[in-house]
Structure formats: C-alpha cells, structure tokens
Amino acid sequence: MAQPTSDRGRLKSHAELPVACALEASDGAARLIRWRALFEMSPPEVRRDGGQIVVRFADGPAVAVELDALVTAERVCCSFVDWHVVHEDGWRELQIRGTADGLDAITAIFGAA
C-alpha cells in the first residue's frame, strides 16, 4: 500500500492526485508508481522556486530515459503547467512552470515546499 507523505522529494499516494489531473484513478496510480520508482533510482532534490517547481536528479542513462518518458506523458495529462527537462553537468533538472494554482496541484504530487 502506498504511503502518503509530504516530505520533499517524496511522492504522494495515488489517492492524492490533484483534481486538475486528467488521468483516471487507475492510470494515475500507475503513473505515480513510475515516479516513485524514478525517485528510488535517483533520489531528487525538490524545491519550489518562484513560479516553478524544480526537481533535480543525478543523471544516468536509465534516469534520462524514464524522466523523458514521464515528462512526455505528463505533458498530455497535466498540460496546465509546462514541463521542461534541462541536462547539465551530471544532472537532469525537471522544471515545471505554471500559475500558482497549477503549481499547487503539482506540489500535491511532489511535495515541493
């Protein structure tokens, strides 16, 4: 059973998907499992910085592939925010930009403070 958490760098349980998410509950649960697996593979630094949430992962081939796949999927179901991945010096940085309400919905998943 998924453990809900509000710790930074930890995903919430599937029962806490944001209302704005366009996924069905079962699809949302599967997506959160994939995010959780990525977080276990490469524990990220998560922060909310002004008009964006920044999720930073140590780079690696498996991280790059799964992060790119997840971001592509999130752009479809959570198009109310912009999803952008930057690669720099051993890091993959996910930058999620949007309105305060949009970021609040994403914060509910990633637990960014």
FIKOLZA-1660 file (N, C-alpha, C; in steps of 0.1 Angstrom, whole numbers, plus 5000, padded with zeros to 4 digits):
% residues 113
   i   px   py   pz ch aa at
   1 5008 4988 5000  A  M  N
   1 5000 5000 5000  A  M CA
   1 5009 5012 5000  A  M  C
   2 5005 5022 4992  A  A  N
   2 5013 5034 4991  A  A CA
   2 5012 5042 5004  A  A  C
   3 5023 5048 5008  A  Q  N
   3 5024 5056 5020  A  Q CA
   3 5023 5071 5016  A  Q  C
   4 5012 5078 5020  A  P  N
   4 5012 5092 5017  A  P CA
   4 5023 5099 5025  A  P  C
   5 5029 5110 5019  A  T  N
   5 5039 5117 5025  A  T CA
   5 5039 5131 5020  A  T  C
   6 5044 5140 5029  A  S  N
   6 5045 5154 5024  A  S CA
   6 5060 5158 5024  A  S  C
   7 5069 5148 5027  A  D  N
   7 5083 5151 5027  A  D CA
   7 5087 5156 5013  A  D  C
   8 5097 5165 5012  A  R  N
   8 5102 5170 5000  A  R CA
   8 5109 5158 4993  A  R  C
   9 5108 5157 4980  A  G  N
   9 5114 5146 4973  A  G CA
   9 5107 5133 4974  A  G  C
  10 5095 5133 4979  A  R  N
  10 5087 5121 4981  A  R CA
  10 5074 5123 4974  A  R  C
  11 5069 5112 4967  A  L  N
  11 5056 5113 4960  A  L CA
  11 5045 5110 4970  A  L  C
  12 5033 5116 4967  A  K  N
  12 5021 5114 4975  A  K CA
  12 5015 5100 4970  A  K  C
  13 5005 5095 4978  A  S  N
  13 4999 5083 4974  A  S CA
  13 4989 5086 4962  A  S  C
  14 4985 5076 4955  A  H  N
  14 4976 5078 4944  A  H CA
  14 4963 5084 4948  A  H  C
  15 4959 5082 4960  A  A  N
  15 4946 5088 4965  A  A CA
  15 4947 5103 4965  A  A  C
  16 4958 5109 4964  A  E  N
  16 4960 5123 4965  A  E CA
  16 4964 5130 4952  A  E  C
  17 4960 5124 4941  A  L  N
  17 4962 5130 4928  A  L CA
  17 4955 5144 4927  A  L  C
  18 4961 5154 4922  A  P  N
  18 4954 5167 4921  A  P CA
  18 4942 5166 4913  A  P  C
  19 4932 5174 4916  A  V  N
  19 4919 5175 4909  A  V CA
  19 4921 5178 4895  A  V  C
  20 4931 5186 4891  A  A  N
  20 4933 5191 4878  A  A CA
  20 4939 5180 4869  A  A  C
  21 4944 5169 4874  A  C  N
  21 4949 5158 4866  A  C CA
  21 4939 5152 4857  A  C  C
  22 4942 5149 4845  A  A  N
  22 4933 5144 4835  A  A CA
  22 4933 5128 4835  A  A  C
  23 4941 5122 4843  A  L  N
  23 4942 5107 4843  A  L CA
  23 4930 5101 4852  A  L  C
  24 4926 5089 4848  A  E  N
  24 4917 5081 4856  A  E CA
  24 4925 5077 4868  A  E  C
  25 4918 5073 4879  A  A  N
  25 4924 5069 4891  A  A CA
  25 4934 5058 4889  A  A  C
  26 4930 5047 4882  A  S  N
  26 4939 5036 4880  A  S CA
  26 4952 5040 4872  A  S  C
  27 4950 5048 4862  A  D  N
  27 4961 5053 4854  A  D CA
  27 4970 5062 4862  A  D  C
  28 4964 5070 4871  A  G  N
  28 4972 5079 4880  A  G CA
  28 4980 5071 4890  A  G  C
  29 4974 5060 4895  A  A  N
  29 4982 5052 4904  A  A CA
  29 4994 5046 4897  A  A  C
  30 4992 5041 4885  A  A  N
  30 5003 5035 4877  A  A CA
  30 5014 5046 4874  A  A  C
  31 5010 5058 4871  A  R  N
  31 5019 5069 4868  A  R CA
  31 5027 5072 4881  A  R  C
  32 5020 5073 4892  A  L  N
  32 5027 5076 4905  A  L CA
  32 5037 5065 4909  A  L  C
  33 5034 5052 4906  A  I  N
  33 5043 5041 4908  A  I CA
  33 5056 5043 4900  A  I  C
  34 5054 5048 4887  A  R  N
  34 5066 5050 4879  A  R CA
  34 5074 5062 4885  A  R  C
  35 5068 5073 4889  A  W  N
  35 5075 5084 4895  A  W CA
  35 5082 5079 4908  A  W  C
  36 5076 5071 4916  A  R  N
  36 5082 5066 4928  A  R CA
  36 5094 5058 4925  A  R  C
  37 5093 5049 4915  A  A  N
  37 5105 5041 4910  A  A CA
  37 5117 5050 4906  A  A  C
  38 5113 5061 4899  A  L  N
  38 5124 5070 4894  A  L CA
  38 5130 5077 4907  A  L  C
  39 5122 5081 4916  A  F  N
  39 5127 5087 4929  A  F CA
  39 5136 5077 4936  A  F  C
  40 5133 5064 4936  A  E  N
  40 5141 5055 4943  A  E CA
  40 5154 5052 4935  A  E  C
  41 5154 5053 4922  A  M  N
  41 5166 5051 4914  A  M CA
  41 5175 5062 4916  A  M  C
  42 5170 5074 4917  A  S  N
  42 5178 5087 4918  A  S CA
  42 5171 5097 4927  A  S  C
  43 5173 5096 4940  A  P  N
  43 5166 5105 4949  A  P CA
  43 5168 5119 4945  A  P  C
  44 5157 5127 4942  A  P  N
  44 5159 5140 4937  A  P CA
  44 5159 5151 4948  A  P  C
  45 5164 5162 4944  A  E  N
  45 5162 5174 4952  A  E CA
  45 5150 5181 4947  A  E  C
  46 5141 5185 4955  A  V  N
  46 5128 5191 4951  A  V CA
  46 5127 5205 4958  A  V  C
  47 5124 5215 4950  A  R  N
  47 5121 5228 4956  A  R CA
  47 5111 5236 4947  A  R  C
  48 5104 5245 4954  A  R  N
  48 5096 5254 4947  A  R CA
  48 5103 5267 4947  A  R  C
  49 5105 5272 4935  A  D  N
  49 5113 5284 4934  A  D CA
  49 5105 5294 4925  A  D  C
  50 5098 5304 4932  A  G  N
  50 5091 5314 4925  A  G CA
  50 5080 5307 4917  A  G  C
  51 5080 5309 4904  A  G  N
  51 5069 5304 4895  A  G CA
  51 5072 5290 4889  A  G  C
  52 5080 5283 4896  A  Q  N
  52 5083 5269 4891  A  Q CA
  52 5086 5259 4903  A  Q  C
  53 5085 5247 4900  A  I  N
  53 5090 5236 4908  A  I CA
  53 5102 5230 4901  A  I  C
  54 5112 5228 4908  A  V  N
  54 5125 5223 4903  A  V CA
  54 5127 5209 4909  A  V  C
  55 5129 5199 4901  A  V  N
  55 5131 5185 4906  A  V CA
  55 5144 5181 4899  A  V  C
  56 5155 5179 4907  A  R  N
  56 5168 5177 4902  A  R CA
  56 5173 5162 4905  A  R  C
  57 5176 5155 4895  A  F  N
  57 5181 5141 4896  A  F CA
  57 5195 5140 4891  A  F  C
  58 5203 5131 4898  A  A  N
  58 5216 5127 4893  A  A CA
  58 5214 5120 4880  A  A  C
  59 5222 5124 4870  A  D  N
  59 5220 5119 4856  A  D CA
  59 5225 5105 4855  A  D  C
  60 5219 5098 4846  A  G  N
  60 5223 5084 4842  A  G CA
  60 5214 5079 4831  A  G  C
  61 5218 5069 4823  A  P  N
  61 5210 5065 4812  A  P CA
  61 5196 5061 4815  A  P  C
  62 5194 5053 4826  A  A  N
  62 5181 5049 4830  A  A CA
  62 5172 5061 4835  A  A  C
  63 5178 5070 4842  A  V  N
  63 5171 5082 4847  A  V CA
  63 5167 5090 4835  A  V  C
  64 5176 5092 4825  A  A  N
  64 5172 5101 4814  A  A CA
  64 5161 5095 4806  A  A  C
  65 5161 5082 4804  A  V  N
  65 5150 5075 4796  A  V CA
  65 5137 5076 4803  A  V  C
  66 5137 5073 4816  A  E  N
  66 5124 5073 4823  A  E CA
  66 5119 5087 4826  A  E  C
  67 5128 5096 4829  A  L  N
  67 5123 5110 4831  A  L CA
  67 5117 5116 4818  A  L  C
  68 5124 5114 4807  A  D  N
  68 5119 5118 4794  A  D CA
  68 5105 5112 4791  A  D  C
  69 5104 5099 4794  A  A  N
  69 5091 5093 4791  A  A CA
  69 5080 5098 4800  A  A  C
  70 5083 5100 4813  A  L  N
  70 5073 5105 4822  A  L CA
  70 5069 5120 4819  A  L  C
  71 5079 5128 4815  A  V  N
  71 5076 5142 4812  A  V CA
  71 5067 5142 4799  A  V  C
  72 5070 5134 4789  A  T  N
  72 5062 5133 4777  A  T CA
  72 5047 5129 4781  A  T  C
  73 5045 5120 4790  A  A  N
  73 5032 5116 4794  A  A CA
  73 5025 5127 4802  A  A  C
  74 5033 5134 4811  A  E  N
  74 5027 5144 4819  A  E CA
  74 5023 5156 4811  A  E  C
  75 5030 5159 4800  A  R  N
  75 5026 5170 4791  A  R CA
  75 5012 5168 4786  A  R  C
  76 5007 5156 4785  A  V  N
  76 4994 5152 4780  A  V CA
  76 4983 5154 4791  A  V  C
  77 4986 5148 4802  A  C  N
  77 4975 5148 4812  A  C CA
  77 4976 5160 4821  A  C  C
  78 4987 5166 4823  A  C  N
  78 4988 5178 4831  A  C CA
  78 4993 5190 4823  A  C  C
  79 4986 5193 4813  A  S  N
  79 4990 5204 4803  A  S CA
  79 4988 5218 4809  A  S  C
  80 4983 5219 4821  A  F  N
  80 4980 5231 4827  A  F CA
  80 4993 5238 4832  A  F  C
  81 5004 5230 4832  A  V  N
  81 5018 5235 4835  A  V CA
  81 5027 5231 4824  A  V  C
  82 5039 5238 4823  A  D  N
  82 5049 5235 4813  A  D CA
  82 5059 5226 4820  A  D  C
  83 5063 5215 4813  A  W  N
  83 5073 5205 4817  A  W CA
  83 5085 5207 4809  A  W  C
  84 5096 5209 4815  A  H  N
  84 5109 5211 4807  A  H CA
  84 5120 5204 4814  A  H  C
  85 5128 5197 4807  A  V  N
  85 5140 5190 4812  A  V CA
  85 5153 5196 4807  A  V  C
  86 5162 5199 4816  A  V  N
  86 5175 5205 4813  A  V CA
  86 5185 5195 4817  A  V  C
  87 5195 5193 4809  A  H  N
  87 5206 5184 4812  A  H CA
  87 5219 5193 4814  A  H  C
  88 5225 5191 4825  A  E  N
  88 5237 5199 4828  A  E CA
  88 5246 5192 4838  A  E  C
  89 5259 5191 4835  A  D  N
  89 5269 5186 4843  A  D CA
  89 5265 5175 4853  A  D  C
  90 5261 5164 4848  A  G  N
  90 5258 5153 4856  A  G CA
  90 5244 5153 4863  A  G  C
  91 5236 5163 4859  A  W  N
  91 5222 5164 4865  A  W CA
  91 5212 5165 4854  A  W  C
  92 5200 5160 4857  A  R  N
  92 5188 5162 4849  A  R CA
  92 5179 5170 4858  A  R  C
  93 5175 5182 4853  A  E  N
  93 5167 5190 4861  A  E CA
  93 5153 5192 4854  A  E  C
  94 5143 5188 4861  A  L  N
  94 5129 5190 4856  A  L CA
  94 5124 5203 4862  A  L  C
  95 5120 5212 4852  A  Q  N
  95 5114 5225 4856  A  Q CA
  95 5100 5225 4852  A  Q  C
  96 5091 5227 4862  A  I  N
  96 5077 5227 4860  A  I CA
  96 5072 5241 4863  A  I  C
  97 5067 5248 4852  A  R  N
  97 5063 5262 4854  A  R CA
  97 5048 5263 4851  A  R  C
  98 5042 5272 4858  A  G  N
  98 5028 5275 4856  A  G CA
  98 5022 5285 4866  A  G  C
  99 5009 5286 4866  A  T  N
  99 5003 5295 4875  A  T CA
  99 5004 5290 4890  A  T  C
 100 5001 5298 4899  A  A  N
 100 5002 5294 4913  A  A CA
 100 4993 5282 4916  A  A  C
 101 4981 5283 4910  A  D  N
 101 4971 5271 4912  A  D CA
 101 4976 5259 4905  A  D  C
 102 4982 5260 4893  A  G  N
 102 4988 5248 4886  A  G CA
 102 4999 5242 4894  A  G  C
 103 5008 5251 4899  A  L  N
 103 5019 5246 4907  A  L CA
 103 5015 5240 4920  A  L  C
 104 5004 5245 4926  A  D  N
 104 4999 5239 4938  A  D CA
 104 4994 5225 4936  A  D  C
 105 4988 5223 4924  A  A  N
 105 4983 5209 4921  A  A CA
 105 4995 5200 4919  A  A  C
 106 5006 5204 4913  A  I  N
 106 5018 5196 4911  A  I CA
 106 5025 5194 4925  A  I  C
 107 5025 5204 4933  A  T  N
 107 5031 5204 4946  A  T CA
 107 5024 5192 4954  A  T  C
 108 5011 5190 4952  A  A  N
 108 5004 5180 4959  A  A CA
 108 5010 5166 4956  A  A  C
 109 5016 5164 4944  A  I  N
 109 5022 5152 4940  A  I CA
 109 5037 5151 4945  A  I  C
 110 5045 5161 4942  A  F  N
 110 5059 5160 4945  A  F CA
 110 5063 5165 4959  A  F  C
 111 5054 5172 4966  A  G  N
 111 5057 5176 4979  A  G CA
 111 5067 5188 4980  A  G  C
 112 5068 5195 4970  A  A  N
 112 5077 5207 4970  A  A CA
 112 5072 5217 4979  A  A  C
 113 5081 5223 4987  A  A  N
 113 5077 5233 4997  A  A CA
 113 5078 5247 4990  A  A  C
% end
